[in-house]
Structures are given as C-alpha cells and as structure tokens.
Amino acid sequence: LMKVTTYENAEAFLERTQTTLEANEAVNSLMLGICLTLKQHPERIKQPPCFKTVEDENGLVLSVVMTPPHELIVSGHRDDIDDAIEALAEDLNAEGTTPPGSFGPKQVALAFAQQWSAMTEQSYQLKSAQRVWELREVQLPTPAHGHLRLAAESEVETLAVWWRGFYTDIWGSDGPDDATEIVSQRVGDGRLYVWDLDGQPVSMAIKTRPVRRGISVSMVY
C-alpha cells in the first residue's frame, strides 16, 4: 500500500527526505538545491510549490518537488517504482494539479510521463536528454589573459542580455521576462561571476544550489 504525503514547505519536506536524497547527492542536486534555497528564502518563489513523498511500509519510494511553471522533479529510491508512480499520478490528478512535464533520472521521469499519459489520454514526448557531470577534483588552469571576479551591480543590464541569450542558445526560448531582476538578485547574493578582460566582462557563470558536500555551476555563457 502506497502512502502519498504532501508537505506545506521545503523545511518539512527536507526533514523527511534530506538524508535519503544526500545518499545520491549529485543525482539529486537539483531537488536538494531548490529545497535548501527555499528553506532559507521561501519568498523567492512566486507560485506555490509542491512537495510530496510516496512511501510504503519499507520507507521512501519517491521524492517529488515542483516549482511552477517548471516541470515535476521526481527522484526514485527503489528499482521497483511502478506502484508509487501510479499513486503519485492519481494523487496529483485528484487535487487538480497538472504538471507541464516530468524531470529526473530517465527511468523515473519516463515512468511518470507514461503513467500520466495513460491516465489522462494525453500524449508525451522527450523535451531534452541531459546528463549530470560530477567534478571531484579541480585542476586549476593558467589562463593567459584576464581574471575571475564577482559581477558588479553596474553590469546587471549587460548580464541580463547574456542571461536571455543563454536561454535562446540552449533552449531556443526568449528566456525569463524578469531576467534583470534575477541577475540583480544573483549579483546581490555574491553568486554571479564574470571573467574580466581588460576591465570588461567577457563571460559569466554562477554558483548555485549549494548542498552539503557540493555546489552546482550554471549559466556559463
């Protein structure tokens, strides 16, 4: 018998899931990073998030997070997840929640897409196939020109153009309407870095979603 539990906030969700998620930290870094950020800054999300677990008498089978308008992030903790996926899909459907897609390790994300498709008689398709790259040792390069530094508030408008450019080149979309606000926030948090060449930024990257033993690098552009 599968039990689906819905949590009011990221803190309550992490109390139940964090230890399990951290056992496979690299794979679960997106879910962990989002929840740890929302635990500290719940005001940074504009639409109510969704936190759920599915478990049986032996413990956790699925951990689930969705921050609209983004896809449902699903993490599986067993090889046999079919019954849990069915219970999750039925629970979401019963409460009137329609995920725009599912995101996670291929087996789990595909299983949910197939279950949702069968239950709602909707089709599904692969949007993108991605990999998680885990860097365990850094070999520092010796670049010929320039240096890394924190981005400055005066550079926000330029970096917002780059932020939208990243989305265009990677996803083929226009990027977020509030790119300037997002970039300003990242600069204020001390998370956005630029490569400075002769006093001008020529590329950028952010550190994001810190977890217990690691951190993600994103928006390299």
N, C-alpha and C positions, 0 to 999 in steps of 0.2 A: 504494500500500500504506500503510495507516494503522497507526501505532505508538501504543499506549496505554502511558503510563508512570505508575506510582504512586509517590508521594513519601512519605517517612517523616514529614516535618514541614513546617511552614509555611516555615521558612527555606530548605529545599531547593527547595520549590515556587516560592518567590519568585525564587530565583536563575535559574530558567528562564523565568518569566512576567512579572516585575515591569515590565520595560521595555515589553513589549507592552501590558500592562494600562494602564500610565500614559499610553500614547498616546491613550486614550479614558477619561480619569480619572473623569469624572463618572458615566458609564455603569457603570464597573467599581468604583465607590467602595465598594460593599458587600463585594465579594470582596477588594479590596485592604485595606480597613479591618480586616476579620476576620483576614486573614493577617498583617498587620503587628502587630496586637494579640497574636495567638497566638505570633508570633516572639518577642515580649518576655515574654509571660505564658502559656506553654503549659499551666500548671497550672490555668488558669481554665475549661478545658472538661472536662466530666465524662464524656463518652463519646468514644472515639477518633474523631478527624476523618478525613475522606477528601480527599486531594489528588491530582488526576490531570491529565495533559495528553494531547491527541491531536494528532499531527503527521504530516506526510508529508515527502517529500524537499524541499519548499519551506518547511518550518518549521511553526510552531504553527497549528493549525486551531481547537482548543477548549482552554479552561482550565476546570477543574471543581473545586469545593470543596463539601463537605458537612459540617456540624457537627450530628450527630444531637441531638435528634429533628427538626431543621429540614430544609427542602427542599434538593434538589440545586441549587446555583447554577452556571449554565452561561454561559460567555462565548464568543462566536464571533468569530473573527478573519478570516473569509473570507465571501464571499457564498455559495459552494457548500460546504455543511456536511453534506450528506446522508450521505456515506460515513463521515465522522468520527462522526456521531451514532449510526450503526449500530454502529460499532466500540466506542463508549463503552457503549452499551446491552448489547452482548454481553459486554463485559469485566465490567461490574457484575453481570450475571446469573450469569456463570461463577463469580464469587467469592462469590455468595450475598448480595450487597448489594441491598436493595430500597428505593429512595428513596421517601419519602412524597409526593413531588411534584417538579416542576422549576420553577426560578425564574430569571428573567433577561429580556433583551430578547425581545419576543414571538416573533420568528421562531425563535430558538434554543430557548426554553422549550417552545414548541408542538411543534417538530420532535422534541424528545426525548420528550414525552408521547405523541405519535403513534407513534413507533418502539417505545417501551416497551409501549404498548397492543397494537400488532400482534404483538409478540414474545411477550407473556405472556397475551394474550387477556383483558386486563383493560380496563375502561372508564376514561375520564378525563373531567374536567370543569374548567371555569375556576373557580378559587377566588377570585381577585381580579385586577383590572386596575389597575395603578399607573403613576405617572409619576415620573421623576426631574426635580426642579426645580433648576436651577443658578443660584445667585445670584453675580453677578460684581461688583456694586457695592452697597455698603450706604449707604442714606440714613438717617441717624440721626433717629429721631423725637424729639419733645419731649413726653414724657408729662406729664400734669397732676399725677398723684399717684404716689408710690411710687418704688422704685428696684430695680435688679437687684443681687443679691448671691449669693455661694456659699451653698448649703444647709448647715445645721448638723447635727451628729450627733444633737442633741436633737429634730430634726424628722423623723427617719427613719421612725417609725411612721406619721405623717401622710402622708408622701410615698409610703410603700408602699401605702397605701389608694388614693392617686391613681394610682399605677403600675398597680394592678389595674383601677382604673376606666378607664384608657386602653384596656386590652385589651378590657374589656367594651363600651365605646362604639365602638371602631374595629373589633374583630374578632368581637364577640359571644361571647367566651370569658371564663372566670374569671381569666385571667392566670396567671403562673407561681406555683407554690406557694412558691418561695423569693424572693418579691418583696422581703421585708425584707432578706434577705442581699444581693440585687442592688443595692438602693438604698443600703445601707450602704457597699458597695464603691464605688459611683459617688461618694458623698459623700466617702469617704476619698481617692479619686483626684483630688478637686477638679474633677469634671466635671459635677456637678448644680447647677443654678442655680435660684433662686426669685425671683419678683417680690414684693418686700416692701411691704406697705401698712400703715402704722401699726404696724410691729413684727411683723406676721404674714404668713406666706407665702400668697399667693392664687393663684399658678400656678407651673408649673415647666417646665424644659427641660433637656436635656443636650447637651453637645458630645461627639461620639463618632466613632470610626473616622477618626482623622487620617491623611491621605495626604500625598504630597509637596507639593502645591500647594493643598490644601483640607481641609475638615473637614465632617462631617455634623452636622445639628441634628435631634434626635429627642425623643420623649416630651413634646411640647408639650401641656400639659394644665392 
